[in-house]
Each structure stands twice: as C-alpha cells, then as structure tokens.
C-alpha cells in the first residue's frame, strides 16, 4: 500500500511539476523574446537613424552639385560676356572712325559714300548678332548711368537735362555697358 501511495504521491507531484515547468519554460522564452524585441527595436531605430543621416547627406550633396552647376553656368556666361565686351572695346575706335568718315564724305564721290555705307551696315549687323546696341542720341534725356557729360550749354530750343550734342556713342551688351556715351547737355 505504501507503494501505491508513493506512486500516487509521485504521480501527483509529477503532474503538479509539469505545469510549473511549462510555465517556467514559457516565461523563459517570453523573457528572451522581450530582450530580443527590445534589442531589435533598438537596432531598427539605429538603422532608421543611419538611413535618415545618409539621406540627409545625399540631399546636401545633390544641393551642392546643383549650386555648383548654376554657379559654373553663370561663370561661363560671364566669361563669354566679358570676352565679347573686351573684343568690342577694341573695335569701337574703328566704328567711331567709320562714323566720322561717313560724316566727312559729303563731298566725296558716290561710290565712296556707298562703300562706307556698306561697311557701316555690315558692322551694324555684326553688332546686332552679338546683341550690342548703341545709345546716346541728340534729344535723349541725360542719364548719368549711361552718359558722360563733358560740357553743358544753355539753349532755349531744348529742355533742361537733355543731350544737345553727342561726341562719342555709347555701347552696351545686353545690360552691361561697354562704353559710356560722351555728350554735351542742356542746362
């Protein structure tokens, strides 16, 4: 009988022990999972932060490249504009001489006048292709940004601050002034 009691007690003990072990195993697994979840959450957060930092670096690099491209484009246009204006500065005395020759050729033969006119037209077309315009005509309003007044005269026929005489035409490429116009103004 004692054996049966021992078996029963032993069976009862075993039955009670099994659920406790299962619970312990389950708790141990849950604890490990919690540790893994918190570790994986930290890893995921770290990776997301790293991705955000790399994305920020790429965006900054792209912005720097875009700025570099636009700055380079502006420099190219500036170099071209400066080269054109420097070249035109050297040609302006020739254009001035041609204008003076046209004005002085009133008594010259017709063929000579026609030749000067053709050369003048050819130079004007070249200036037009290069976007070069002349300014400063008699009767224009005096603008100190465009005109260089070298003398003044009193006149009842013209309004004050107008151009009475042009000594030398002014030229510009787009908005950039190559040479200011030398004029006489009305007081």
C-alpha positions in Angstrom: 0.0 0.0 0.0 2.7 2.3 0.7 3.9 1.7 -2.9 0.6 2.7 -4.2 0.6 5.7 -2.1 4.1 6.6 -3.1 3.0 6.1 -6.7 0.1 8.3 -6.2 2.0 10.9 -4.4 4.7 10.6 -7.0 2.2 10.9 -9.8 0.5 13.9 -8.1 3.9 15.6 -7.7 4.8 14.9 -11.3 1.5 16.2 -12.5 1.9 19.4 -10.5 5.6 19.8 -11.5 4.8 19.6 -15.3 2.6 22.6 -15.5 5.1 24.6 -13.4 8.0 23.6 -15.7 5.9 24.5 -18.8 5.1 27.9 -17.2 8.8 28.3 -16.5 9.8 27.4 -20.0 7.2 29.8 -21.4 8.3 32.6 -19.1 11.9 32.0 -20.0 11.0 32.2 -23.7 9.0 35.3 -23.2 11.8 37.0 -21.4 14.2 36.1 -24.1 11.7 37.4 -26.7 11.3 40.6 -24.8 15.1 41.0 -24.8 15.2 40.2 -28.5 12.3 42.6 -29.3 13.9 45.5 -27.3 17.2 44.7 -28.9 15.7 44.5 -32.4 13.7 47.7 -31.8 17.0 49.5 -30.8 18.7 48.1 -33.9 15.8 49.1 -36.2 15.8 52.6 -34.6 19.5 52.8 -35.1 19.3 51.7 -38.7 16.4 54.2 -39.4 18.6 57.0 -37.9 21.5 55.9 -40.0 19.3 55.9 -43.1 18.0 59.3 -42.3 21.5 60.6 -41.8 22.6 59.1 -45.2 19.6 60.6 -46.9 20.4 64.0 -45.5 24.0 63.7 -46.7 22.7 62.7 -50.2 20.3 65.7 -50.3 23.0 68.1 -49.2 25.4 66.6 -51.9 22.7 67.0 -54.5 22.0 70.6 -53.5 25.7 71.4 -53.5 26.0 69.9 -57.0 23.0 71.9 -58.2 24.6 75.1 -56.8 27.9 74.2 -58.5 26.2 73.7 -61.9 24.4 77.0 -61.7 27.5 78.9 -60.5 29.5 77.3 -63.3 26.8 78.3 -65.9 26.9 81.9 -64.6 30.7 81.9 -64.8 30.6 80.6 -68.4 28.1 83.3 -69.4 30.2 85.9 -67.6 33.3 84.8 -69.4 31.6 85.0 -72.7 30.1 88.4 -71.9 33.5 89.7 -70.8 35.2 88.3 -73.9 32.6 89.9 -76.2 32.8 93.3 -74.4 36.7 93.2 -74.4 36.7 92.5 -78.1 34.1 95.1 -78.9 36.1 97.7 -76.9 38.9 97.2 -79.3 36.6 97.5 -82.3 34.8 100.7 -81.1 37.5 103.1 -82.3 37.1 101.6 -85.8 33.4 102.1 -85.6 33.9 105.7 -84.5 36.3 106.3 -87.4 33.9 104.9 -89.8 31.1 107.2 -88.5 33.4 110.2 -88.8 34.4 109.2 -92.3 30.7 108.9 -93.3 30.0 112.4 -91.9 33.1 113.9 -93.7 32.3 112.2 -97.0 29.6 114.8 -98.1 31.7 116.0 -101.0 33.1 112.6 -101.9 32.2 110.6 -105.0 29.0 108.5 -104.7 30.9 105.2 -105.0 33.0 106.1 -102.0 29.9 107.0 -99.9 28.2 103.8 -101.0 31.3 101.8 -99.9 31.3 103.5 -96.5 27.6 102.8 -96.1 28.0 99.1 -96.9 30.8 98.7 -94.4 28.8 100.6 -91.8 25.8 98.3 -92.4 28.0 95.2 -92.2 29.4 96.4 -88.8 25.9 97.2 -87.6 24.7 93.7 -88.5 27.6 92.2 -86.7 26.9 94.2 -83.6 23.2 93.2 -83.8 24.2 89.5 -83.9 26.4 90.0 -80.8 23.5 91.8 -79.0 25.5 95.1 -79.0 23.4 98.2 -79.1 24.5 101.8 -79.3 22.9 104.6 -77.3 23.1 108.4 -77.0 21.2 110.5 -79.5 20.6 114.2 -79.6 17.4 115.0 -77.7 17.6 112.0 -75.3 17.2 112.6 -71.6 20.5 112.7 -69.8 21.2 109.7 -67.6 24.4 109.7 -65.6 24.3 105.9 -65.6 24.6 105.8 -69.4 26.1 109.2 -70.4 29.3 111.1 -69.5 28.6 114.8 -69.7 31.8 116.6 -70.7 30.2 120.0 -71.3 26.9 121.9 -71.0 25.2 124.6 -73.0 22.3 126.9 -72.5 19.5 126.5 -75.0 16.0 127.9 -75.3 15.1 125.3 -78.0 15.7 122.2 -75.9 14.6 121.2 -72.4 16.9 121.0 -69.4 18.9 117.8 -68.9 18.7 116.7 -72.5 21.5 115.8 -74.8 22.5 118.7 -77.1 25.4 117.0 -78.8 27.0 113.5 -79.0 30.8 113.4 -79.1 31.1 109.7 -78.9 28.3 107.0 -79.0 27.9 104.6 -76.1 27.6 100.9 -76.5 26.3 98.1 -74.3 25.9 94.3 -74.5 22.5 93.4 -73.0 22.5 95.4 -69.8 26.3 95.7 -69.4 27.7 99.0 -70.5 30.8 98.6 -72.7 31.4 102.4 -73.1 29.6 105.4 -71.8 28.3 108.0 -74.2 30.2 111.3 -74.2 27.7 114.1 -74.6 27.0 117.8 -74.2 23.9 118.5 -72.1 21.5 121.4 -71.9 21.3 123.4 -68.6 
